[in-house]
Every structure is written in structure tokens, then in C-alpha cells.
Amino acid sequence: MNKGSKIYVAGHKGLVGSAIWKNLQEKGYTNLVGRSHGELDLLEGTAVRAFFDKEKPEYVFLAAAHVGGIVANNTYRADFIYKNLQIQNNVIYESYRHNVKKLLFLGSTCIYPKESPQPMKEEYLLSSPLEYTNEPYAIAKIAGLKMCESFNIQYGTNYIAVMPTNLYGLNDNFHLENSHVLPAMMRKMHLGKCLLEGDWEAVRNDLKRRPLNSVSDTSPTGEIMEALNRQGIFAGRVELWGTGQPLREFLWSEDMADASVYIMEKVNFDDLKQGKSEIRNCHINIGTGKEISIKELAKTIQTIIGYKGEIRFDSSKPDGTMRKLTDVSKLASLGWKYRVEIEEGINRMYNWYIADQKNKK
């Protein structure tokens, strides 16, 4: 990529997309193109085609996706497979039709089997059944990976699929039902701290910025309390799903963005297929290679936030996959390594969250 190349970041307002946009700007790229969901619905093929006809991007970061945590994935299964397939199909095909020079597709490490050997190597893909709770989302991401691979083989395109581990960072989704584990846990403890301290102004500021279903900052106190209780947030305790035993790997979103730009600048599909008798598993894991239990994660967040209440795990709720650690040796061999450790990242994220609340009063 040249500094003046036209680069389209699909999903540039989201967690990863916004970090990629920022990383590109910091590295001197000046011709960036983005569209919010309101401006361009990536589910609509005709609209996506018109966008590509008009803008003619040379490079594409496909960071747009329909995402959520374990509850959302298990509840809205049709939405997760349909919407992600549509987004991928539309953007990848129009990239091919418009001769995009290079595309980066962002998937997820949930593509690997539930009982995958640990740490998970790229070649473990499709070796055994997937985790049931997020199977539709995983299948969509596998389809996107295979679409990139297949276009490369048939048409000689240069589309690279990367599979990030669990991401967290600025501009994350903090919805208590639809977000991933780390931001949901952080918000629960923040609200639990506010309740414990009797700080209803802070509770209402939080709900003003991020309403909870039918409850907002203007709702009666009793209704707010009932809504928070339903989410496992009480004045003296916070309830979290599962046993706390599963191990998870987390990557700071800005590290993910840096890896993505690095790969777009320095790695090509031809580099990844060398020596393969059958061209498959050319995708790249992106992670830290380190893991932490959900229970330890909760304690870390509790300490950083300063929450003094009880943390209670509800073992009647599902844990999901017990362990999901990526093997990042391929990425390391390509010359990239993460920088931000989990404690530093959570500190940054919570400071941003508090500042964001104050800015939106």
C-alpha cells in the first residue's frame, strides 16, 4: 500500500475497524474511506455494488460483522449466520469485481473445534465439531475464510484471512446482553460499584449513554433497579455466567489493528501457500499466546475498577468452550508480536469508559 492508496475500512466505527482507521492515519495513510451502517447497509448487495462503483477502493479491510457474546450467539443463531454471510459475500465479491489489489478478512478463533488441541494451530480448522453455542457465527467465518482462499486459487486475488482471539478495547460494545465477556463484566462491576456506593447520578449517566432495553436514565429508580437485577447486578454483588473456570486469551484492539496493517503491508497470499500440496489453512491467527481464567479476569477487573462487592458465578449457566488459546507461531515468523498486556489494556479501557460517560452527559 502507498500512503495515498484508497483504502476502504468496512466497519470503521466498530471496535477493530476504528482501531485500524486510527493506525492507518498514524502511519500516514491519507485516502481512507468509511461508511457508517446508516450510510451503507452491507447486507444490501445493490448498495454495496453502488458504493464500490463510486469509490473504487484499491485495498479493503473487512472488519464489519454482526457480533455478540455467548447469550446473543446462542439466542439469535439465524441472525448471526445470515447477516455475516451476507456482509462477507457482498464485500468480497465486489472487491473481486472491482479489482481490489488486496483484502484483509477478519474472522474469529471460534472457527476452531470445541475440543481442539491447545494451543490452536491454523491446521486444526475443520478437524472436529464446533462449539454449539456459537456454531452459526463460526460457520459464517469459516465460509469467509474459504471464500478468500477460493478466490485466490481460482482468480489469483490477494485476499488474506486473519483469525483474532478475543478482542477488547476502546469503542467496544458494552451492552449487557449482546457484548463479549470482558466489556460486559467491566460494565457490570462499574454499575455494581455505583449501586454499592449509592451513586445514582453515575448509574443514570451510564444509562443515558447506553440505555438498557426499555430502561433509560429517566426511568424510575425502582424500574432501573429491577432491570439491573435481571442482569445480575445488585447493590452488594455481581453475578457472572458459568463457573469462572474457562481459560481465555485477550488481545488489545489497537494491537489487533497494528497486526492487520502490518500484514496488509508486508504479507501476501503467495507467502502463505508456499510448500503446500493442497492450498488450505493459509489464514493467520492473531493473539498473544497467553491465557487467563474468567475468574482471574473478574478479579483483575474488580481491582482496577475498585469494586468492593461480591462476585458470584452462576454455574447453572453455560461456560462455553473451556479453553481457547491460539498458536501464534505463524504470526511470529512473519515478524509481528503484541505489545499491550491485559492489566494495562483493562486500565486503558476503563479510563476511556469513564471519560466517555462524562463526555456524553
Secondary structure, DSSP 8 states (H G I E B T S, - for coil): --TTS-EEEETTTSHHHHHHHHHHHHTT---EE---TTT--TT-HHHHHHHHHHH--SEEEE-------HHHHHH-HHHHHHHHHHHHHHHHHHHHHTT-SEEEEE--GGGS-TT--SSB-GGGTTSS---GGGHHHHHHHHHHHHHHHHHHHHH---EEEEEE-EEE-TT----TTTS-HHHHHHHHHHHHHHHHTT-HHHHHHHHHHS-BTTB-TTS-HHHHHHHHHHTTB-SSEEEEES-S--EE-EEEHHHHHHHHHHHHHH--HHHHHTT-SS-----EEES-S--EEHHHHHHHHHHHHT--SEEEEETTS----SEE-B--HHHHHTT------HHHHHHHHHHHHHHHHHHT-
